[in-house]
Amino acid sequence: MSLTALHAAPGITVPASALRWRAVRSSGPGGQNVNKVASKVELRVALVAIHGLTEKTGARLRRLAGGRLTLDGELVVTSALTRDQGRNLDDAVAKLQRLLEQAQALPKPRRATRPSYGSVQRRLGEKKHTAARKQGRKVDDREG
């Protein structure tokens, strides 16, 4: 099975030469075959080989990848969804494509908000109530 170039998102292309995959033994479905057949797929791609990856998109991709990123800068995507190696390879490619699309999506800008007057009053009232309860627990050492 050979891979073709992946057009993940608008402007982002992963050349076929940058995609490397290998089959490994899976712990997933397979019954008695699970110890004999290498159906799990491990897909690797070097981030520097991805065309059209801007600095910000690359940073978002590294954050989204998390533990799937190696020290060499390779992204490792695995799939053991089915007992079929070909379908697992297709699933791993789809996962990579979704990851690249998520990285390209711009995060929603955060708008600064303030707590409402009522929520501030409730919080302060609860604080006073808690402080009064704790004061009631104190034992006065001067009496006695």
N, C-alpha and C positions, 0 to 999 in steps of 0.2 A: 504494500500500500504506500503510495507516495502522496505527499501533500502538495497542494497548489498554494499560490500566494493568497494571503488572507486580507480582504478589504474590510476591516473591522468597523470603522466609523468614517464619516466624511473627512478625508484628508489623511487618515491613518492606514498604512499598509504594512503588512508583515510579509517580507519576501519568503518564498518557499525554502530558500537556502538557510534562513534563520531558524526555521522550525525543525527541531529534532525530537523524535519520539522513540520510546522503547516499551516493550511489553514486559510486565513483571507479574509475579504470582499475586493473586488477589485474595483478600480475606472476605470478599463479598459473596454474592450468590454463586452457586456452582455445585453444591452438594459434594459428591465424592471426587468430582473433577477439580475441586478447588486447589488441591495439592499437586495436580499434574499439569494443569493448563495455565499458561500465562495470559490471562485475559484483561488484567488491569493495565491501563495505558498511562504512561508518564510523558507529558508533552513539555518540552523545554524551549524557551525562546530568550535570547539575549536582548535586554532592553535597548542597548545601543544600536541594534540592527533594525529596530522598528522605525520606519520612515514616517515623518509627519508628526512625531511626538514632540510637542513643545516642552519648555522647561516646567511650566505649571502643570501641564497634563502628566508629564513624567513624575512629578512630585506626588500628584494625586494617585497615580497608578502604584507607586511604591508604597503609599500609605494603605491603599486598598489591598495590595498583595500581602502585606504583613509577613507571616511566617513562610509564605510560598516563594519568597525572594531569597536567593542564595547570596553568599558573600561575593561571588564572582559577578553579580548583577544579572543572574538568570532567573526568569520567572518559571516556576514549575507548577503545572496544572495536571492533576491526576483525575482519572475517572475509573470507577469500578462498578458502574451503575448496572451493567448487564453482564451476561456470560459470554457475549460476543465481542471479540477484540475490535472489529471494525466499527461497531456501534459505539464502543467506549472511546475510540479515537475521534469519532464525529462529535461525541458529547464533550470531550476535552477541548476540541476546537471551538465548539459553541460557548463553552465556559470562558475561554480566552477572549472570544469576541465580545461577550457580555461585559467582561472586566474592562476591556479597552473602551467600550461605549460608556460605561459608568465613569471611567477616568476622564473622558472628554466632556461629560456633562458638567456645566458650571454649578458650583454650590449656590444655594439660595442665599442672597445677602441677608445678614442679620440686622434687624431693625431694633434699636435700643428702645426699651419700654420701661415704664415706671409702674410700681405697684399701685393699685387703686387706693383711694383714701380709706375705704371701708376695710380692705385687707390689712392696711397698716394699723388701723384702730383695733382690729381683732387680734393681731399679733401682739400689740402692746398690752391689750387687756389680758391675754393669756399669760404673758410674762409676769404681769402684776399678780395674777391669780396663783401662778406657780411660786413666786417669791413669797407670797403671804402664807401659802401652805408650808413652805420650808421654814419660815419664821416660826410657825406654830409648833414645829417639831423641836425647836431649840429648848434646852434645859438651862435655866438661869442658875449659875454656880454661886452667885452672890447671896441668894436666899438660903437660909438654912441654919 
